[in-house]
Amino acid sequence: MPTITKSQTKWKATNTGAAKGNTQLEKFFVDALKDIYWAEKALTKSLPKMQRAATTDELKSAIEDHLVQTLEHVLRVEEAFELLGKKAQAKKCEAMEGLIKEGESILEETEKGTMTRDVAIIAAAQKIEHYEIATYGTLVALANVIGHTEVAELLAETLEEEKETDHHLSYIAEGSINWSAEQEDENEDEE
């Protein structure tokens, strides 16, 4: 969980009451929550496609693990809505829609069964992870500012899992996939 400095704690203690009354900030927070709710639900449909398209068992397994996590993330966002006393609603996330479309296009542009395809899948997946990390980081910070600490703690769990997934994808890519993709290119040049 992110560390909070003394000045942030002091600001929070003196300003939480005022911030709680800020309906514009609260509305922005709820809209952002609706946005990530749509994004997580969309990922539950997109990740299986990426998994089927992956070449290596290691990447297929990592995507499957993330799908299970993503289903948990959907439930956490629903719990966050419940803690706020609001109905869970999704609002189309244009950013995630674009990232998913980009991921689908790389599948069309890369050859089936190649390490290059796995490199491209990892790149697309990490773009998605970075978007989620940025979004959950913002949601956690805002939830704390407006006094919804229980919601902040809940969303911070997801934030940490998104960071771990990003790290794992880097590990897989750097472990062998990037190098193997480079070797594919060298092998083609020799033929």
SESEZA-823490 format. One line per field, with one value per residue: x, y, z of N, C-alpha, C in turn. Coordinates in Angstrom, 3 decimals. Layout:
nc1 <- [X,...] .
nc2 <- [Y,...] .
nc3 <- [Z,...] .
cac1 <- [X,...] .
cac2 <- [Y,...] .
cac3 <- [Z,...] .
cc1 <- [X,...] .
cc2 <- [Y,...] .
cc3 <- [Z,...] .
//
This chain:
nc1 <- [0.860,0.511,2.708,1.933,2.699,3.683,2.739,0.667,-1.039,-1.659,-2.917,-5.063,-6.403,-7.242,-8.757,-10.568,-13.296,-14.233,-13.653,-15.304,-17.754,-17.550,-19.154,-18.579,-16.057,-16.624,-18.503,-16.882,-15.147,-16.921,-17.742,-15.291,-14.958,-17.087,-16.143,-13.783,-14.998,-16.437,-14.218,-12.854,-14.795,-14.913,-12.383,-12.619,-13.758,-11.955,-9.438,-9.511,-9.337,-6.789,-5.334,-5.849,-4.558,-1.904,1.426,3.311,3.197,3.731,3.019,0.319,-0.610,-0.076,-1.843,-4.256,-4.214,-4.391,-6.904,-8.534,-7.915,-8.919,-11.654,-12.071,-11.414,-13.552,-15.565,-14.579,-14.809,-17.566,-18.126,-17.012,-18.772,-21.009,-20.175,-20.161,-22.788,-24.072,-25.483,-23.922,-22.633,-21.717,-19.721,-18.977,-15.625,-13.554,-10.791,-9.951,-11.382,-10.052,-7.468,-7.988,-8.868,-6.503,-4.937,-6.286,-5.769,-3.038,-2.943,-3.901,-1.881,0.393,2.182,0.661,1.563,4.140,7.011,7.170,4.534,3.839,5.477,4.208,1.652,2.282,3.217,0.851,-0.748,0.672,0.352,-2.316,-2.227,-0.726,-2.478,-4.519,-3.121,-2.569,-5.196,-6.318,-4.514,-5.139,-7.847,-7.572,-6.170,-8.046,-10.265,-9.285,-8.928,-11.574,-12.587,-13.322,-12.060,-12.231,-13.033,-10.821,-8.823,-9.741,-9.607,-6.891,-5.837,-6.377,-4.863,-2.237,-2.179,-2.388,0.048,1.771,1.076,1.935,4.686,5.191,4.621,6.703,8.848,8.393,8.664,11.315,12.636,12.687,11.101,11.357,14.011,13.833,12.079,13.666,15.532,13.945,13.737,16.409,16.729,14.980,16.309,18.539,17.505] .
nc2 <- [-1.177,2.311,4.646,7.181,10.517,12.630,15.235,14.809,13.284,15.150,17.119,15.606,15.049,17.594,18.424,16.503,16.517,18.769,17.986,15.793,16.948,17.911,17.720,17.670,16.460,13.996,13.069,12.906,10.890,8.681,8.448,7.727,5.289,3.907,3.818,2.204,-0.089,-0.855,-1.261,-3.419,-5.432,-5.636,-6.613,-9.203,-10.451,-10.088,-11.119,-14.031,-14.362,-13.391,-15.242,-17.647,-17.023,-16.829,-18.153,-19.526,-21.759,-20.664,-17.945,-18.255,-19.375,-17.265,-15.323,-16.632,-16.751,-14.026,-13.495,-14.796,-13.186,-10.752,-11.207,-11.233,-8.582,-7.261,-7.995,-6.705,-4.003,-3.850,-4.277,-1.946,-0.010,-0.789,-0.214,2.512,2.980,2.893,1.835,-0.629,0.404,0.483,2.529,3.300,2.827,4.570,4.594,1.986,0.513,1.279,0.282,-2.459,-2.898,-2.302,-4.399,-6.537,-5.979,-6.437,-9.139,-9.826,-8.832,-10.272,-13.342,-16.470,-18.706,-17.803,-16.424,-13.740,-12.968,-13.489,-11.596,-9.284,-9.629,-9.473,-6.832,-5.424,-6.253,-5.163,-2.439,-2.217,-2.961,-0.810,1.307,0.489,0.525,3.253,4.234,2.888,3.809,6.546,6.354,5.218,7.263,9.384,8.273,8.160,10.921,11.896,10.678,7.976,5.574,2.785,1.946,2.837,1.132,-1.321,-0.970,-0.544,-3.063,-4.223,-2.506,-3.211,-5.861,-5.432,-4.184,-6.296,-8.124,-6.735,-6.683,-9.449,-10.028,-8.599,-10.080,-12.570,-11.826,-10.851,-13.085,-15.145,-14.887,-12.452,-12.689,-15.112,-14.369,-12.618,-14.423,-15.854,-14.043,-13.984,-16.614,-16.673,-14.932,-16.447,-18.440] .
nc3 <- [0.000,-0.687,0.896,3.254,3.769,6.582,6.218,4.400,5.972,7.970,6.367,5.477,7.869,8.625,6.471,5.570,6.236,4.842,2.246,1.963,1.600,-0.930,-3.645,-6.372,-6.574,-5.417,-7.279,-9.548,-8.668,-8.403,-11.074,-12.226,-11.003,-12.156,-14.736,-14.548,-13.772,-16.052,-17.678,-16.406,-16.656,-19.436,-19.929,-18.967,-21.063,-23.108,-22.329,-22.498,-25.305,-25.851,-24.433,-25.811,-28.170,-27.496,-27.638,-25.976,-23.177,-20.702,-20.935,-21.597,-19.202,-17.403,-18.360,-17.930,-15.116,-14.625,-15.633,-13.765,-11.564,-12.539,-12.618,-9.882,-9.381,-10.574,-8.782,-6.502,-7.232,-7.405,-4.713,-3.700,-4.740,-3.288,-0.658,-0.861,-0.969,-3.373,-6.521,-8.482,-11.457,-14.862,-16.947,-20.188,-20.987,-22.769,-23.117,-22.338,-24.194,-26.527,-25.980,-25.879,-28.511,-29.839,-28.906,-30.096,-32.771,-32.951,-32.853,-35.332,-36.875,-36.335,-36.675,-36.183,-33.562,-33.126,-31.401,-31.609,-31.709,-29.045,-27.758,-28.679,-27.562,-24.849,-24.755,-25.405,-23.253,-21.107,-21.575,-20.980,-18.267,-17.237,-17.638,-15.898,-13.457,-13.194,-13.037,-10.759,-8.841,-8.767,-7.946,-5.371,-4.036,-4.244,-2.916,-0.316,0.186,0.095,2.243,2.258,3.417,3.720,1.212,-0.192,0.829,-0.113,-2.913,-3.110,-2.798,-5.274,-6.858,-6.084,-7.004,-9.750,-10.250,-9.596,-11.607,-13.893,-13.376,-13.435,-16.128,-17.346,-16.384,-17.631,-20.336,-20.430,-19.582,-21.562,-23.849,-25.389,-26.326,-27.711,-29.737,-31.160,-32.133,-33.894,-36.004,-36.870,-37.708,-39.873,-41.588,-42.264,-43.867] .
cac1 <- [0.000,1.332,2.943,1.388,3.614,3.090,1.982,-0.577,-1.892,-2.139,-3.879,-6.251,-7.094,-7.877,-9.574,-11.455,-14.691,-14.544,-13.606,-16.466,-18.874,-17.274,-19.924,-17.927,-14.999,-17.299,-19.080,-15.767,-14.690,-17.907,-17.649,-14.063,-15.237,-17.933,-15.254,-12.929,-15.909,-16.632,-12.931,-12.593,-15.741,-14.493,-11.199,-13.007,-14.096,-10.791,-8.307,-9.520,-8.875,-5.335,-4.804,-5.901,-3.620,-0.529,2.197,3.960,2.365,3.985,2.188,-1.081,-0.878,-0.098,-3.095,-5.329,-4.158,-4.889,-8.353,-9.111,-7.778,-9.809,-12.998,-12.044,-11.409,-14.942,-16.277,-14.123,-15.419,-18.967,-18.124,-16.753,-20.053,-21.867,-19.693,-20.548,-24.240,-24.493,-25.657,-22.794,-22.965,-20.570,-19.741,-18.008,-14.272,-13.003,-9.371,-9.824,-11.863,-8.955,-6.379,-8.434,-8.838,-5.097,-4.528,-6.866,-5.097,-1.708,-3.146,-4.053,-0.644,1.499,1.984,0.248,2.579,5.483,7.392,6.860,3.144,3.844,6.033,3.156,0.597,2.790,3.229,-0.538,-1.206,1.298,-0.303,-3.559,-1.847,-0.311,-3.705,-5.201,-2.316,-2.822,-6.579,-6.492,-3.734,-5.963,-9.039,-7.161,-5.865,-9.289,-11.088,-8.726,-9.184,-12.988,-12.958,-13.790,-10.850,-12.485,-13.018,-9.420,-8.102,-10.227,-9.049,-5.436,-5.539,-6.365,-3.704,-1.039,-2.247,-2.092,1.499,2.390,0.858,2.836,6.033,5.262,4.702,8.083,9.695,8.198,9.238,12.767,13.175,13.023,10.262,11.943,15.197,13.378,11.512,14.809,16.112,13.069,14.124,17.712,16.512,14.363,17.340,19.431,16.819] .
cac2 <- [0.000,3.503,5.306,8.528,11.359,13.356,16.393,14.308,12.884,16.389,17.711,14.755,15.223,18.910,18.728,15.417,16.945,19.672,17.241,14.917,17.738,18.334,16.825,17.539,15.463,12.715,12.656,12.494,9.608,7.649,8.269,6.981,3.924,3.320,3.645,1.033,-1.241,-1.241,-1.749,-4.756,-6.368,-5.820,-7.472,-10.605,-10.984,-9.957,-11.946,-15.382,-14.294,-13.253,-16.511,-18.612,-16.608,-16.919,-19.291,-20.290,-22.167,-19.731,-16.759,-18.683,-19.544,-15.930,-14.669,-17.318,-16.265,-12.650,-13.542,-15.112,-11.957,-9.726,-11.522,-10.755,-7.112,-6.876,-8.135,-5.644,-2.727,-3.949,-4.066,-0.519,0.666,-1.126,0.561,3.903,3.051,3.135,0.668,-0.823,0.750,0.639,3.622,2.896,3.339,4.753,4.226,0.531,0.032,1.483,-0.658,-3.801,-2.926,-2.372,-5.771,-7.396,-5.725,-7.066,-10.561,-9.900,-8.402,-11.166,-14.710,-17.453,-19.666,-17.225,-15.689,-12.334,-12.764,-13.405,-10.278,-8.299,-9.814,-8.915,-5.370,-4.958,-6.499,-4.212,-1.143,-2.320,-2.929,0.541,2.093,0.101,1.001,4.696,4.448,2.477,4.735,7.746,6.017,5.043,8.597,10.157,7.673,8.625,12.354,12.163,10.026,6.599,4.792,1.360,1.784,3.007,-0.101,-2.353,-0.704,-0.667,-4.480,-4.407,-1.763,-4.032,-7.011,-4.954,-3.984,-7.625,-8.690,-6.026,-7.185,-10.827,-9.975,-8.198,-11.228,-13.559,-11.295,-10.764,-14.408,-15.904,-14.614,-11.408,-13.253,-16.123,-13.652,-12.118,-15.587,-16.159,-13.152,-14.423,-17.877,-16.343,-14.327,-17.507,-19.286] .
cac3 <- [0.000,-0.746,2.175,3.367,4.520,7.713,5.725,3.816,7.089,8.587,5.446,5.480,9.142,8.701,5.304,5.162,6.355,3.738,0.994,1.889,1.112,-2.292,-4.498,-7.675,-6.439,-5.187,-8.563,-10.392,-8.144,-8.759,-12.529,-12.481,-10.558,-13.205,-15.869,-14.341,-13.708,-17.455,-18.172,-15.863,-17.269,-20.824,-19.910,-18.763,-22.391,-23.980,-21.902,-23.080,-26.696,-25.791,-23.944,-26.915,-29.220,-27.007,-28.125,-24.898,-22.039,-19.606,-21.147,-21.483,-17.770,-16.787,-18.766,-17.208,-13.733,-14.586,-15.838,-12.452,-10.777,-13.092,-12.116,-8.489,-9.439,-10.843,-7.500,-5.584,-7.634,-6.973,-3.264,-3.482,-4.956,-2.148,0.490,-1.111,-0.973,-4.755,-7.383,-9.394,-12.840,-15.749,-17.917,-21.212,-20.845,-24.114,-23.097,-22.344,-25.491,-27.475,-25.671,-26.277,-29.982,-30.229,-28.636,-31.137,-34.052,-32.969,-33.152,-36.780,-37.520,-35.999,-37.143,-35.186,-33.150,-33.064,-30.195,-31.879,-31.280,-27.580,-27.427,-28.946,-26.555,-23.584,-24.891,-25.303,-21.884,-20.194,-21.760,-20.203,-16.847,-16.869,-17.536,-14.655,-12.327,-13.087,-12.611,-9.364,-8.010,-8.617,-7.150,-3.976,-3.504,-4.106,-1.858,0.963,0.342,0.368,3.499,2.067,3.642,3.499,-0.242,-0.591,1.168,-1.030,-4.239,-3.004,-3.033,-6.723,-7.363,-5.865,-7.906,-11.107,-10.294,-9.616,-12.945,-14.794,-13.079,-13.924,-17.589,-17.672,-16.076,-18.700,-21.578,-20.314,-19.317,-22.776,-25.022,-26.242,-26.958,-28.677,-30.883,-31.928,-32.814,-35.043,-37.093,-37.365,-38.417,-41.166,-42.440,-42.709,-44.848] .
cc1 <- [0.900,1.502,2.425,2.325,2.885,2.250,0.665,-1.554,-2.491,-3.190,-5.178,-7.067,-7.836,-8.859,-10.570,-12.916,-15.107,-14.601,-14.826,-17.683,-18.702,-17.964,-19.313,-16.851,-15.599,-17.894,-17.986,-15.268,-15.633,-17.882,-16.406,-14.225,-16.112,-17.085,-14.398,-13.778,-16.163,-15.350,-12.645,-13.526,-15.367,-13.273,-11.553,-13.398,-12.876,-9.646,-8.349,-9.040,-7.348,-4.699,-4.765,-4.858,-2.158,0.125,2.719,2.973,2.524,3.114,0.708,-1.479,-0.970,-1.394,-4.277,-5.383,-4.728,-6.389,-9.055,-9.057,-8.754,-11.246,-13.129,-12.087,-12.813,-15.732,-15.869,-14.740,-16.896,-19.074,-17.872,-18.034,-20.977,-21.467,-20.060,-22.065,-24.809,-24.641,-24.442,-23.256,-21.677,-20.803,-18.636,-16.678,-13.632,-11.541,-9.208,-10.312,-10.757,-7.807,-6.738,-8.406,-7.402,-4.566,-5.044,-6.154,-3.710,-1.820,-3.279,-2.731,0.545,1.148,1.673,1.417,3.990,5.729,7.116,5.421,3.086,4.418,4.943,2.019,1.034,2.788,1.824,-1.058,-0.592,0.742,-1.600,-3.255,-1.477,-1.514,-4.425,-4.447,-2.570,-4.220,-6.773,-5.686,-4.513,-7.173,-8.699,-6.906,-7.139,-10.183,-10.585,-9.060,-10.644,-13.507,-13.511,-12.606,-11.059,-12.479,-11.578,-8.619,-8.483,-9.591,-7.525,-4.998,-5.431,-5.162,-2.435,-1.028,-1.939,-0.586,2.232,2.240,1.796,4.269,6.209,5.369,6.101,9.036,9.607,8.877,10.761,13.406,13.540,12.274,10.881,13.141,14.803,12.775,12.618,15.456,15.258,13.481,15.457,17.583,15.884,15.390,18.278,18.818,16.775] .
cc2 <- [1.231,4.117,6.733,9.337,12.064,14.535,15.964,13.906,14.115,17.047,16.929,14.977,16.554,19.178,17.644,15.837,17.832,18.907,16.349,15.653,18.182,17.382,16.661,16.457,14.072,12.185,12.175,11.114,8.474,7.397,7.458,5.516,3.194,2.966,2.380,-0.233,-1.771,-1.878,-3.168,-5.796,-6.649,-6.734,-8.942,-11.268,-11.014,-10.900,-13.380,-15.415,-14.211,-14.578,-17.556,-18.294,-16.743,-18.212,-20.153,-20.618,-21.203,-18.482,-17.110,-18.801,-18.192,-15.199,-15.318,-16.862,-14.853,-12.584,-13.838,-13.879,-10.890,-9.963,-11.076,-9.229,-6.579,-6.927,-7.056,-4.302,-2.726,-3.736,-2.596,0.294,0.438,-0.323,2.041,4.095,3.316,1.809,0.570,-0.572,0.907,1.820,3.310,3.615,3.390,4.316,2.715,-0.051,0.154,0.517,-2.082,-3.929,-3.025,-3.790,-6.739,-7.199,-6.358,-8.563,-10.770,-9.637,-9.310,-12.593,-15.650,-18.388,-19.125,-16.545,-14.198,-12.027,-12.650,-12.074,-9.219,-8.401,-9.222,-7.391,-4.797,-5.121,-5.508,-2.799,-1.109,-2.234,-1.524,1.477,1.785,0.588,2.498,4.970,4.071,3.355,6.015,7.476,5.863,6.403,9.406,9.595,8.102,10.090,12.625,11.362,8.621,5.642,3.295,1.047,1.889,1.734,-1.234,-2.182,-0.802,-2.121,-4.745,-3.705,-2.603,-5.252,-6.611,-4.734,-5.316,-8.278,-8.044,-6.541,-8.598,-10.864,-9.559,-9.361,-12.281,-13.085,-11.318,-12.131,-15.173,-15.433,-13.560,-11.961,-14.264,-15.467,-13.101,-13.254,-16.003,-15.335,-13.584,-15.702,-17.628,-15.768,-15.381,-18.359,-18.687] .
cc3 <- [0.000,0.639,2.119,4.244,5.662,7.231,5.088,4.914,7.753,7.688,5.484,6.744,9.208,7.567,4.904,5.215,5.205,2.424,0.836,1.339,-0.331,-3.261,-5.887,-7.625,-6.230,-6.493,-9.502,-9.975,-8.572,-10.265,-12.899,-12.065,-11.592,-14.428,-15.706,-14.217,-15.123,-17.986,-17.695,-16.493,-18.723,-20.895,-19.713,-20.083,-23.313,-23.611,-22.450,-24.544,-26.741,-25.368,-25.068,-27.990,-28.793,-27.478,-26.979,-23.784,-20.874,-19.733,-21.039,-20.014,-17.067,-17.125,-18.053,-15.748,-13.635,-14.835,-14.514,-11.549,-11.242,-12.659,-10.656,-8.447,-9.695,-9.532,-6.504,-5.939,-7.235,-5.464,-2.928,-3.680,-3.758,-0.908,0.361,-1.074,-2.355,-5.492,-8.316,-10.826,-13.627,-16.682,-18.916,-21.030,-22.230,-24.174,-23.164,-23.659,-26.537,-27.245,-26.079,-27.808,-30.491,-30.018,-29.686,-32.467,-34.084,-33.243,-34.656,-37.500,-37.237,-36.392,-35.982,-34.867,-33.066,-31.719,-30.382,-31.467,-29.754,-27.095,-27.575,-27.934,-25.220,-23.638,-24.740,-23.879,-20.908,-20.372,-20.944,-18.720,-16.417,-16.756,-16.221,-13.423,-12.118,-12.542,-11.147,-8.415,-7.729,-7.724,-5.669,-3.340,-3.265,-3.001,-0.489,1.214,0.707,1.556,3.371,2.211,3.415,2.000,-0.741,-0.326,0.219,-2.410,-4.247,-3.187,-4.531,-7.338,-7.231,-6.784,-9.346,-11.266,-10.368,-10.998,-13.953,-14.615,-13.632,-15.452,-18.051,-17.475,-17.185,-19.984,-21.528,-20.103,-20.575,-24.018,-25.939,-27.012,-28.032,-29.917,-31.765,-32.719,-34.008,-36.245,-37.697,-38.175,-39.794,-42.123,-43.013,-43.806,-46.227] .
//
